[in-house]
Amino acid sequence: MRATTIHAPFDLRVEDVPDPVVRQPGDAVVRVLRSCICGSDLWAYRGESARTPGQRIGHEFLGIVEETGADVGTVRRGDLVVAPFMWSDGVCDYCREGLTTSCEHGGFWGSVGSDGGQGEAVRVPYADGTLVALPAGAASDDRLLAALLTLSDVMGTGHHAALGAGARPGATVAVVGDGAVGLCAVLAARRLGAERIIALGRHETRTDIARRFGATDVVAERGDAAVEAVRALTRGQGAHAVVEAVGTEQSMSTAVNITRDGGAIGFVGVPHGSGTGLDLSVMFDRNIALRGGVAPVRAYIPELLPDVLDGTIDPSPVFDLTVGLDGVPDGYKAMDERTALKVMVTN
């Protein structure tokens, strides 16, 4: 089969690699219909996170089950399925508690020795605990496939951030970050009943999507000016619930400074940089809570799936560029240069 591999910073290749096969009784092989490029993939692309030359890449995909091991009971050949960005066994203590990202047997797609989502097929360990079956009819609906693909990561991660921040009916929510996760957090906050949603972002095409997703206000400023603007919108108090979806020192500092006393920050931006942006004395004095981390999206798919299927939420607009598998390197370049928000890959 063909799959995307990374060899060095800015050196992505679509190459012939061995076909995936069932190795363990709990495995499944999935033929990929749709995958995508994540903002977190760009850290490897830019050389800011280490990769072994030739390592696979990509962690978001859905497709058709081609083969299953003898122990797989929840999916079968021909099923349309979506995979969360980590595999998990579904039965360990962490999985039973809903923290599938801490699964005792879990792992990331594209890690050394595993298939990446940006290829023609993937071997899925622990298929019963990992894969979620989708309606067969969705395979012929491009818009619905795009919406369902977001359940592999960005929609579930935005939901995780909104939950961590405490988005709820009557609350004011502020979202720091206008990438796909931040936009999905806006959609998640609306779904959870937030009364007012302030999106922080300066790219008009992205803030237009934020408004479409439910943002009531947009703040284009950064740093101290952004803090002043949010406080001006909230009678000087700040937002009850703040999503941090970037991961830099500045973005976290902004998040802390726009949080209302007694509020909470839901952080899902992958941390990168030399500092955290956190001052624990400030958080202590103002009773600000911090929750978040790697989103256990497998636990959220059953909750979010019905709303995607019936159109209550439609995250598909986060995809603004579509490429075939051979176009994946160009897709990375477009996202790195911020000419694309999120790139979908079709097989």
Solvent accessible surface area in square Angstrom, and as a share of the most:
residue,aa,sasa,rsa
1,M,37,0.16
2,R,82,0.30
3,A,2,0.01
4,T,1,0.00
5,T,3,0.02
6,I,3,0.02
7,H,43,0.19
8,A,48,0.37
9,P,76,0.48
10,F,116,0.48
11,D,40,0.21
12,L,15,0.08
13,R,107,0.39
14,V,25,0.14
15,E,53,0.24
16,D,115,0.60
17,V,22,0.13
18,P,108,0.68
19,D,94,0.49
20,P,21,0.13
21,V,85,0.49
22,V,41,0.23
23,R,154,0.56
24,Q,111,0.49
25,P,67,0.42
26,G,24,0.23
27,D,2,0.01
28,A,0,0.00
29,V,11,0.06
30,V,0,0.00
31,R,104,0.38
32,V,1,0.01
33,L,25,0.12
34,R,30,0.11
35,S,1,0.01
36,C,0,0.00
37,I,0,0.00
38,C,10,0.06
39,G,38,0.37
40,S,34,0.22
41,D,6,0.03
42,L,14,0.07
43,W,51,0.18
44,A,3,0.02
45,Y,15,0.06
46,R,70,0.26
47,G,41,0.39
48,E,107,0.48
49,S,41,0.26
50,A,98,0.76
51,R,99,0.36
52,T,73,0.43
53,P,98,0.61
54,G,30,0.29
55,Q,24,0.11
56,R,39,0.14
57,I,6,0.03
58,G,2,0.02
59,H,24,0.11
60,E,2,0.01
61,F,1,0.00
62,L,0,0.00
63,G,0,0.00
64,I,25,0.13
65,V,0,0.00
66,E,52,0.23
67,E,85,0.38
68,T,45,0.26
69,G,9,0.09
70,A,100,0.77
71,D,100,0.52
72,V,19,0.11
73,G,66,0.64
74,T,89,0.52
75,V,9,0.05
76,R,184,0.67
77,R,172,0.63
78,G,47,0.45
79,D,37,0.19
80,L,4,0.02
81,V,1,0.00
82,V,0,0.00
83,A,0,0.00
84,P,2,0.01
85,F,17,0.07
86,M,18,0.08
87,W,32,0.11
88,S,1,0.01
89,D,14,0.07
90,G,35,0.34
91,V,100,0.58
92,C,12,0.07
93,D,75,0.39
94,Y,93,0.35
95,C,13,0.08
96,R,166,0.61
97,E,136,0.61
98,G,25,0.24
99,L,73,0.36
100,T,12,0.07
101,T,25,0.15
102,S,47,0.30
103,C,13,0.08
104,E,108,0.48
105,H,100,0.45
106,G,28,0.27
107,G,13,0.13
108,F,94,0.39
109,W,9,0.03
110,G,6,0.06
111,S,42,0.27
112,V,111,0.64
113,G,67,0.64
114,S,17,0.11
115,D,17,0.09
116,G,3,0.03
117,G,0,0.00
118,Q,1,0.01
119,G,0,0.00
120,E,63,0.28
121,A,14,0.11
122,V,0,0.00
123,R,40,0.15
124,V,0,0.00
125,P,12,0.08
126,Y,88,0.33
127,A,0,0.00
128,D,53,0.28
129,G,9,0.09
130,T,0,0.00
131,L,5,0.02
132,V,18,0.10
133,A,50,0.39
134,L,14,0.07
135,P,60,0.38
136,A,83,0.65
137,G,57,0.55
138,A,2,0.01
139,A,42,0.33
140,S,104,0.67
141,D,56,0.29
142,D,95,0.49
143,R,108,0.39
144,L,21,0.11
145,L,1,0.01
146,A,7,0.05
147,A,0,0.00
148,L,0,0.00
149,L,0,0.00
150,T,1,0.01
151,L,1,0.01
152,S,0,0.00
153,D,10,0.05
154,V,2,0.01
155,M,0,0.00
156,G,1,0.01
157,T,12,0.07
158,G,0,0.00
159,H,0,0.00
160,H,27,0.12
161,A,0,0.00
162,A,0,0.00
163,L,76,0.38
164,G,9,0.08
165,A,1,0.01
166,G,21,0.20
167,A,10,0.08
168,R,112,0.41
169,P,106,0.67
170,G,45,0.44
171,A,2,0.01
172,T,18,0.11
173,V,0,0.00
174,A,0,0.00
175,V,1,0.00
176,V,12,0.07
177,G,12,0.12
178,D,18,0.09
179,G,26,0.25
180,A,12,0.09
181,V,29,0.16
182,G,1,0.01
183,L,3,0.01
184,C,0,0.00
185,A,0,0.00
186,V,1,0.00
187,L,2,0.01
188,A,0,0.00
189,A,0,0.00
190,R,100,0.36
191,R,64,0.24
192,L,39,0.19
193,G,32,0.31
194,A,15,0.12
195,E,128,0.58
196,R,74,0.27
197,I,2,0.01
198,I,0,0.00
199,A,7,0.05
200,L,14,0.07
201,G,11,0.11
202,R,125,0.46
203,H,57,0.26
204,E,129,0.58
205,T,105,0.61
206,R,22,0.08
207,T,11,0.07
208,D,76,0.40
209,I,26,0.13
210,A,1,0.01
211,R,127,0.46
212,R,162,0.59
213,F,4,0.02
214,G,18,0.17
215,A,9,0.07
216,T,73,0.42
217,D,26,0.14
218,V,39,0.22
219,V,5,0.03
220,A,53,0.41
221,E,82,0.37
222,R,133,0.48
223,G,20,0.19
224,D,114,0.59
225,A,47,0.36
226,A,1,0.01
227,V,22,0.12
228,E,122,0.55
229,A,26,0.20
230,V,0,0.00
231,R,61,0.22
232,A,84,0.65
233,L,57,0.28
234,T,13,0.08
235,R,201,0.73
236,G,43,0.41
237,Q,67,0.30
238,G,3,0.03
239,A,0,0.00
240,H,49,0.22
241,A,0,0.00
242,V,0,0.00
243,V,0,0.00
244,E,1,0.01
245,A,19,0.15
246,V,56,0.32
247,G,9,0.09
248,T,44,0.25
249,E,84,0.38
250,Q,102,0.45
251,S,9,0.06
252,M,15,0.07
253,S,39,0.25
254,T,10,0.06
255,A,0,0.00
256,V,6,0.04
257,N,56,0.29
258,I,0,0.00
259,T,0,0.00
260,R,81,0.29
261,D,83,0.43
262,G,56,0.54
263,G,9,0.08
264,A,8,0.06
265,I,0,0.00
266,G,0,0.00
267,F,51,0.21
268,V,18,0.10
269,G,7,0.07
270,V,81,0.47
271,P,104,0.66
272,H,46,0.21
273,G,73,0.70
274,S,123,0.79
275,G,28,0.27
276,T,91,0.53
277,G,19,0.18
278,L,56,0.28
279,D,71,0.37
280,L,134,0.67
281,S,67,0.43
282,V,49,0.28
283,M,13,0.06
284,F,166,0.69
285,D,105,0.55
286,R,44,0.16
287,N,112,0.58
288,I,13,0.07
289,A,35,0.27
290,L,60,0.30
291,R,120,0.44
292,G,35,0.33
293,G,25,0.24
294,V,86,0.49
295,A,3,0.02
296,P,7,0.04
297,V,3,0.02
298,R,50,0.18
299,A,40,0.31
300,Y,30,0.11
301,I,1,0.01
302,P,76,0.48
303,E,82,0.37
304,L,1,0.00
305,L,22,0.11
306,P,71,0.45
307,D,29,0.15
308,V,0,0.00
309,L,67,0.33
310,D,100,0.52
311,G,44,0.42
312,T,75,0.44
313,I,2,0.01
314,D,42,0.22
315,P,0,0.00
316,S,14,0.09
317,P,23,0.14
318,V,0,0.00
319,F,24,0.10
320,D,79,0.41
321,L,65,0.33
322,T,72,0.42
323,V,23,0.13
324,G,36,0.35
325,L,18,0.09
326,D,101,0.52
327,G,18,0.17
328,V,0,0.00
329,P,41,0.26
330,D,97,0.50
331,G,0,0.00
332,Y,0,0.00
333,K,106,0.45
334,A,15,0.12
335,M,12,0.05
336,D,37,0.19
337,E,95,0.43
338,R,117,0.43
339,T,105,0.61
340,A,4,0.03
341,L,13,0.06
342,K,3,0.01
343,V,0,0.00
344,M,19,0.08
345,V,0,0.00
346,T,41,0.24
347,N,73,0.37
